Amino acid sequence: MNPAHSHSRSRSRSRSRGVTPVIAALAVLGLGAGASCLWWLGSLGSARDGQASSRADAAQIQTAAKAFRAQHADGCPTLSSLQEEQLLSRNARTDDAWGNRFRISCADGEPSVSSAGPDGKANNADDIGPKR
């Protein structure tokens, strides 16, 4: 066997076994992109979960507020008054999933519960509560 031929053959074998820097960089970029996509999809799910749990909490407060209004013809309840009269559990969530306090308003004698929603700004499309 020719020694020059043997040397070039072993060099090409070692290249085929190793990982080139370009392939390593592409692998890292691919893993990073995949992880970013998974995080993004997870955050979409948690936003939906936050809205669902906040809507359920608002509905619970709404039920308590209606019970309050049935007992008190005048005035609009507060979260504190609902808890004091034991119409709302002291353990009930009084904030939405994003830490915004639920608000109770009584227009035309009917209580309505809302919160500022994910963006923390009241009176826009992402609020939790009755649709405007």
Residue frames as a rotation matrix with the C-alpha (Angstrom) as fourth column:
MET 1
0.585 0.811 0.000 0.00
0.811 -0.585 0.000 0.00
0.000 0.000 -1.000 0.00
ASN 2
-0.114 -0.587 0.801 1.28
0.552 -0.708 -0.440 3.43
0.826 0.392 0.405 -0.88
PRO 3
-0.469 -0.105 -0.877 2.09
0.871 -0.215 -0.441 5.50
-0.143 -0.971 0.193 2.26
ALA 4
-0.987 0.142 -0.076 0.84
-0.152 -0.976 0.153 8.75
-0.053 0.163 0.985 0.65
HIS 5
-0.390 0.889 -0.239 -2.45
-0.206 0.169 0.964 7.07
0.897 0.425 0.117 -0.18
SER 6
-0.133 0.274 -0.953 -2.75
0.818 0.573 0.051 5.69
0.560 -0.773 -0.300 3.37
HIS 7
-0.807 -0.253 -0.534 -2.14
0.538 -0.689 -0.486 9.14
-0.245 -0.679 0.692 4.89
SER 8
-0.848 0.529 0.006 -4.83
-0.462 -0.747 0.478 10.90
0.257 0.403 0.878 2.80
ARG 9
-0.201 0.794 -0.574 -7.29
0.114 0.601 0.791 8.13
0.973 0.094 -0.211 3.57
SER 10
-0.293 0.070 -0.954 -6.84
0.934 0.234 -0.270 8.46
0.204 -0.970 -0.133 7.35
ARG 11
-0.963 -0.047 -0.264 -7.21
0.110 -0.968 -0.227 12.26
-0.244 -0.247 0.938 7.11
SER 12
-0.598 0.798 -0.076 -10.54
-0.488 -0.286 0.825 11.96
0.636 0.530 0.560 5.27
ARG 13
-0.110 0.539 -0.835 -11.77
0.558 0.729 0.397 9.40
0.823 -0.422 -0.381 7.81
SER 14
-0.609 -0.159 -0.777 -10.98
0.780 -0.296 -0.551 11.74
-0.143 -0.942 0.304 10.71
ARG 15
-0.948 0.313 -0.048 -12.87
-0.316 -0.926 0.205 14.58
0.019 0.210 0.978 9.02
SER 16
-0.333 0.879 -0.342 -15.92
-0.244 0.270 0.931 12.42
0.911 0.394 0.125 8.51
ARG 17
-0.143 0.252 -0.957 -15.96
0.807 0.589 0.035 11.42
0.573 -0.768 -0.288 12.20
GLY 18
-0.768 -0.258 -0.586 -15.61
0.592 -0.633 -0.498 14.92
-0.242 -0.730 0.640 13.64
VAL 19
0.441 0.897 -0.030 -18.15
0.864 -0.434 -0.255 17.72
-0.242 0.087 -0.966 13.95
THR 20
-0.425 -0.588 0.689 -17.25
0.751 -0.654 -0.095 20.81
0.506 0.477 0.719 12.03
PRO 21
-0.856 0.064 -0.512 -17.79
0.318 -0.716 -0.621 24.23
-0.407 -0.695 0.593 13.62
VAL 22
-0.766 0.612 -0.194 -20.44
-0.579 -0.528 0.621 25.04
0.277 0.589 0.759 11.02
ILE 23
-0.237 0.688 -0.686 -22.46
0.148 0.723 0.675 21.93
0.960 0.059 -0.273 11.88
ALA 24
-0.535 -0.008 -0.845 -22.09
0.838 0.122 -0.532 22.65
0.107 -0.992 -0.059 15.61
ALA 25
-0.945 0.180 -0.274 -23.30
-0.119 -0.967 -0.225 26.23
-0.305 -0.180 0.935 15.12
LEU 26
-0.534 0.786 -0.311 -26.29
-0.521 -0.016 0.854 25.05
0.666 0.617 0.418 13.08
ALA 27
-0.283 0.403 -0.870 -27.16
0.576 0.797 0.181 22.50
0.767 -0.450 -0.458 15.76
VAL 28
-0.742 -0.038 -0.669 -27.02
0.619 -0.424 -0.661 25.16
-0.259 -0.905 0.339 18.50
LEU 29
-0.873 0.444 -0.203 -29.17
-0.486 -0.833 0.265 27.54
-0.051 0.330 0.942 16.41
GLY 30
-0.397 0.737 -0.547 -31.68
-0.190 0.517 0.834 24.75
0.898 0.435 -0.066 15.75
LEU 31
-0.377 0.218 -0.900 -31.93
0.832 0.507 -0.225 23.85
0.408 -0.834 -0.373 19.43
GLY 32
-0.883 0.008 -0.469 -32.33
0.253 -0.834 -0.490 27.52
-0.395 -0.552 0.734 20.37
ALA 33
-0.730 0.648 -0.217 -35.06
-0.604 -0.463 0.649 28.06
0.320 0.605 0.729 17.81
GLY 34
-0.294 0.619 -0.728 -36.86
0.227 0.785 0.576 24.92
0.928 0.003 -0.371 18.96
ALA 35
-0.551 0.037 -0.834 -36.68
0.834 0.041 -0.550 25.99
0.014 -0.998 -0.053 22.61
SER 36
-0.943 0.205 -0.261 -37.98
-0.181 -0.977 -0.114 29.46
-0.279 -0.060 0.958 21.71
CYS 37
-0.521 0.787 -0.330 -40.93
-0.444 0.081 0.892 27.97
0.729 0.611 0.307 19.84
LEU 38
-0.260 0.408 -0.875 -41.78
0.656 0.740 0.150 25.71
0.708 -0.535 -0.460 22.80
TRP 39
-0.774 -0.052 -0.631 -41.60
0.556 -0.532 -0.639 28.65
-0.302 -0.845 0.440 25.21
TRP 40
-0.880 0.443 -0.171 -43.82
-0.474 -0.799 0.370 30.75
0.027 0.406 0.913 22.95
LEU 41
-0.322 0.786 -0.527 -46.41
-0.118 0.519 0.847 27.98
0.939 0.335 -0.075 22.59
GLY 42
-0.389 0.117 -0.914 -46.35
0.847 0.436 -0.305 27.47
0.362 -0.892 -0.269 26.37
SER 43
-0.915 0.029 -0.403 -46.90
0.181 -0.862 -0.473 31.15
-0.361 -0.506 0.783 27.01
LEU 44
-0.647 0.748 -0.145 -49.94
-0.520 -0.294 0.802 31.12
0.557 0.594 0.580 24.71
GLY 45
-0.146 0.576 -0.804 -51.39
0.402 0.778 0.484 28.28
0.904 -0.253 -0.345 26.76
SER 46
-0.562 -0.102 -0.821 -50.72
0.827 -0.109 -0.552 30.03
-0.034 -0.989 0.145 30.06
ALA 47
-0.959 0.277 -0.060 -52.38
-0.281 -0.957 0.067 33.22
-0.039 0.081 0.996 28.78
ARG 48
-0.296 0.890 -0.347 -55.47
-0.341 0.241 0.909 31.21
0.892 0.388 0.232 27.88
ASP 49
-0.184 0.174 -0.967 -55.36
0.763 0.645 -0.029 29.49
0.619 -0.744 -0.251 31.29
GLY 50
-0.890 -0.201 -0.410 -55.04
0.424 -0.698 -0.578 32.90
-0.171 -0.688 0.706 32.99
GLN 51
-0.745 0.667 0.002 -58.07
-0.584 -0.654 0.480 34.22
0.322 0.356 0.877 31.15
ALA 52
-0.101 0.733 -0.672 -60.11
0.027 0.678 0.735 31.11
0.995 0.056 -0.088 31.90
SER 53
-0.335 -0.051 -0.941 -59.26
0.886 0.322 -0.333 31.13
0.320 -0.945 -0.062 35.61
SER 54
-0.976 -0.035 -0.215 -59.83
0.112 -0.928 -0.355 34.89
-0.188 -0.371 0.910 35.86
ARG 55
-0.523 0.848 -0.081 -63.22
-0.525 -0.246 0.815 34.60
0.671 0.469 0.574 34.16
ALA 56
-0.022 0.489 -0.872 -64.18
0.485 0.768 0.418 31.84
0.874 -0.414 -0.254 36.62
ASP 57
-0.644 -0.274 -0.714 -63.06
0.764 -0.278 -0.582 34.01
-0.039 -0.921 0.388 39.56
ALA 58
-0.946 0.324 0.017 -65.03
-0.317 -0.934 0.166 36.98
0.070 0.151 0.986 38.19
ALA 59
-0.247 0.895 -0.371 -68.11
-0.203 0.327 0.923 34.76
0.948 0.303 0.100 37.83
GLN 60
-0.207 0.106 -0.973 -67.78
0.844 0.523 -0.122 33.67
0.495 -0.846 -0.198 41.47
ILE 61
-0.883 -0.146 -0.446 -67.59
0.368 -0.805 -0.465 37.30
-0.292 -0.575 0.765 42.59
GLN 62
-0.765 0.644 -0.008 -70.53
-0.435 -0.508 0.743 38.19
0.475 0.572 0.669 40.33
THR 63
-0.111 0.725 -0.679 -72.66
0.360 0.667 0.653 35.49
0.926 -0.172 -0.335 41.98
ALA 64
-0.380 -0.106 -0.919 -71.77
0.925 -0.057 -0.376 36.83
-0.012 -0.993 0.119 45.44
ALA 65
-0.987 -0.008 -0.158 -72.49
0.006 -1.000 0.013 40.41
-0.158 0.012 0.987 44.32
LYS 66
-0.473 0.875 -0.098 -75.95
-0.256 -0.031 0.966 39.40
0.843 0.482 0.239 43.06
ALA 67
-0.016 0.428 -0.904 -76.66
0.782 0.569 0.255 37.73
0.623 -0.703 -0.344 46.39
PHE 68
-0.743 -0.309 -0.594 -75.58
0.620 -0.652 -0.437 40.94
-0.252 -0.693 0.676 48.15
ARG 69
-0.915 0.402 0.030 -77.91
-0.338 -0.804 0.489 43.04
0.220 0.437 0.872 45.99
ALA 70
-0.205 0.872 -0.444 -80.77
0.196 0.481 0.854 40.66
0.959 0.088 -0.270 46.76
GLN 71
0.003 0.134 -0.991 -80.24
0.980 0.199 0.030 41.36
0.201 -0.971 -0.131 50.48
HIS 72
-0.314 -0.219 -0.924 -79.44
0.486 -0.873 0.042 45.08
-0.816 -0.436 0.380 50.16
ALA 73
0.557 0.642 0.527 -81.60
0.783 -0.196 -0.590 47.16
-0.275 0.741 -0.612 47.88
ASP 74
0.972 -0.235 -0.025 -79.27
-0.234 -0.943 -0.236 50.15
0.032 0.235 -0.971 48.10
GLY 75
0.361 -0.929 0.079 -75.59
-0.735 -0.231 0.637 50.34
-0.574 -0.288 -0.766 47.38
CYS 76
0.677 -0.301 -0.671 -73.07
-0.438 0.569 -0.696 48.40
0.591 0.766 0.254 45.40
PRO 77
0.952 -0.305 0.014 -70.99
0.166 0.558 0.813 45.77
-0.256 -0.772 0.583 47.19
THR 78
0.315 -0.935 -0.165 -67.22
-0.934 -0.275 -0.228 45.85
0.168 0.226 -0.960 47.52
LEU 79
0.026 -0.396 -0.918 -64.99
-0.164 0.904 -0.394 42.82
0.986 0.161 -0.041 47.65
SER 80
-0.901 -0.406 0.153 -64.50
-0.178 0.025 -0.984 43.47
0.396 -0.914 -0.094 51.37
SER 81
-0.344 0.847 0.405 -68.23
-0.914 -0.204 -0.351 43.71
-0.215 -0.491 0.844 52.06
LEU 82
0.424 0.461 -0.780 -68.83
-0.669 0.740 0.074 40.44
0.611 0.490 0.622 50.21
GLN 83
-0.332 -0.639 -0.694 -66.23
0.108 0.705 -0.701 38.74
0.937 -0.308 -0.165 52.39
GLU 84
-0.888 0.019 0.460 -67.49
-0.436 -0.352 -0.828 40.40
0.146 -0.936 0.321 55.61
GLU 85
0.015 0.983 0.185 -71.01
-0.972 0.058 -0.230 39.15
-0.236 -0.177 0.955 54.93
GLN 86
-0.483 -0.376 0.791 -69.57
-0.310 0.918 0.247 35.72
-0.819 -0.126 -0.560 54.07
LEU 87
0.733 0.671 -0.116 -71.02
-0.291 0.155 -0.944 35.80
-0.615 0.725 0.309 50.57
LEU 88
0.681 -0.650 -0.337 -67.49
-0.319 0.150 -0.936 35.41
0.659 0.745 -0.105 49.22
SER 89
0.785 -0.434 -0.441 -64.89
0.611 0.657 0.441 33.21
0.098 -0.616 0.781 50.85
ARG 90
0.758 -0.595 -0.265 -61.90
-0.342 -0.710 0.615 34.97
-0.554 -0.376 -0.742 52.40
ASN 91
-0.155 -0.838 0.523 -59.78
0.143 0.505 0.851 32.59
-0.977 0.207 0.041 50.30
ALA 92
0.658 0.457 0.599 -61.47
0.648 0.062 -0.759 33.61
-0.384 0.887 -0.255 47.03
ARG 93
-0.467 -0.829 0.307 -59.21
0.867 -0.359 0.346 35.31
-0.176 0.428 0.886 44.52
THR 94
0.533 0.612 -0.585 -59.84
0.493 -0.786 -0.373 39.04
-0.688 -0.089 -0.720 44.42
ASP 95
-0.054 -0.609 -0.791 -57.17
-0.633 -0.591 0.499 39.66
-0.772 0.528 -0.354 41.75
ASP 96
0.888 0.287 -0.360 -57.06
-0.458 0.477 -0.750 38.35
-0.044 0.831 0.555 38.20
ALA 97
0.817 -0.564 0.122 -54.27
0.567 0.823 0.012 36.06
-0.107 0.060 0.992 36.97
TRP 98
0.117 -0.782 0.612 -52.07
0.647 -0.407 -0.644 39.13
0.753 0.472 0.459 36.28
GLY 99
-0.551 -0.384 -0.741 -52.45
0.834 -0.229 -0.501 40.71
0.023 -0.894 0.447 39.73
ASN 100
-0.817 0.346 0.462 -55.10
-0.184 -0.915 0.359 43.29
0.547 0.208 0.811 38.83
ARG 101
-0.853 0.518 0.060 -57.85
-0.001 0.113 -0.994 43.76
-0.522 -0.848 -0.096 41.40
PHE 102
-0.495 0.795 0.352 -61.39
0.800 0.259 0.541 42.86
0.339 0.549 -0.764 40.36
ARG 103
-0.961 0.277 -0.009 -63.79
-0.262 -0.918 -0.297 45.81
-0.090 -0.283 0.955 40.36
ILE 104
-0.436 0.897 0.068 -67.51
0.884 0.441 -0.156 45.68
-0.170 -0.007 -0.985 41.08
SER 105
-0.960 0.258 -0.107 -69.78
-0.271 -0.952 0.142 48.28
-0.065 0.166 0.984 39.54
CYS 106
-0.455 0.880 0.136 -73.56
0.676 0.441 -0.590 48.51
-0.579 -0.177 -0.796 39.69
ALA 107
-0.937 0.228 -0.264 -75.10
-0.345 -0.726 0.595 50.09
-0.056 0.649 0.759 36.62
ASP 108
-0.219 0.954 -0.207 -78.91
-0.699 -0.005 0.715 50.07
0.681 0.301 0.667 36.64
GLY 109
0.373 0.384 0.844 -78.82
-0.919 0.276 0.281 48.10
-0.126 -0.881 0.456 39.90
GLU 110
0.991 -0.042 -0.131 -77.13
0.007 0.965 -0.261 45.09
0.137 0.258 0.956 38.29
PRO 111
0.491 -0.868 0.071 -73.65
-0.398 -0.151 0.905 44.24
-0.775 -0.473 -0.419 39.63
SER 112
0.939 -0.312 -0.141 -70.88
-0.036 0.320 -0.947 43.73
0.341 0.895 0.289 37.10
VAL 113
0.629 -0.770 0.108 -67.38
0.020 0.154 0.988 42.40
-0.777 -0.619 0.112 37.82
SER 114
0.910 -0.394 0.126 -64.30
0.137 0.000 -0.991 43.22
0.390 0.919 0.054 35.73
SER 115
0.466 -0.842 -0.271 -60.52
0.322 -0.124 0.939 43.55
-0.824 -0.525 0.213 35.87
ALA 116
0.391 -0.376 -0.840 -57.91
-0.673 -0.739 0.018 45.20
-0.627 0.558 -0.543 33.69
GLY 117
0.994 0.058 0.088 -56.71
0.010 0.774 -0.632 41.89
-0.105 0.630 0.770 32.20
PRO 118
0.545 -0.831 0.112 -53.25
0.834 0.551 0.028 40.97
-0.085 0.078 0.993 30.90
ASP 119
-0.039 -0.627 0.778 -52.11
0.633 -0.618 -0.466 44.47
0.773 0.474 0.421 29.91
GLY 120
-0.452 -0.139 -0.881 -53.13
0.879 -0.234 -0.415 46.02
-0.148 -0.962 0.228 33.25
LYS 121
-0.983 0.147 -0.108 -55.03
-0.165 -0.968 0.190 48.85
-0.076 0.205 0.976 31.52
ALA 122
-0.431 0.896 0.110 -58.76
0.368 0.286 -0.885 49.15
-0.824 -0.341 -0.453 32.18
ASN 123
0.368 0.824 -0.430 -61.47
-0.124 -0.415 -0.901 49.67
-0.921 0.385 -0.050 29.59
ASN 124
-0.217 -0.351 -0.911 -59.97
-0.960 -0.091 0.264 47.95
-0.175 0.932 -0.318 26.57
ALA 125
0.285 0.489 -0.824 -60.43
-0.788 0.609 0.089 44.70
0.546 0.624 0.559 24.65
ASP 126
-0.321 -0.475 -0.820 -58.42
-0.033 0.870 -0.491 42.38
0.947 -0.130 -0.295 26.93
ASP 127
-0.492 0.215 0.844 -60.35
-0.855 -0.305 -0.420 43.23
0.167 -0.928 0.333 30.12
ILE 128
-0.875 0.301 -0.379 -61.87
0.356 0.931 -0.083 40.37
0.328 -0.208 -0.922 32.06
GLY 129
-0.621 0.733 -0.279 -65.61
0.068 -0.304 -0.950 40.79
-0.781 -0.609 0.139 32.54
PRO 130
0.397 0.875 0.279 -68.60
0.425 0.094 -0.900 41.72
-0.813 0.476 -0.335 30.45
LYS 131
-0.409 -0.502 0.762 -67.90
0.900 -0.082 0.429 42.44
-0.153 0.861 0.485 26.80
ARG 132
-0.344 0.206 -0.916 -68.19
0.075 -0.966 -0.246 46.05
-0.936 -0.153 0.317 25.79
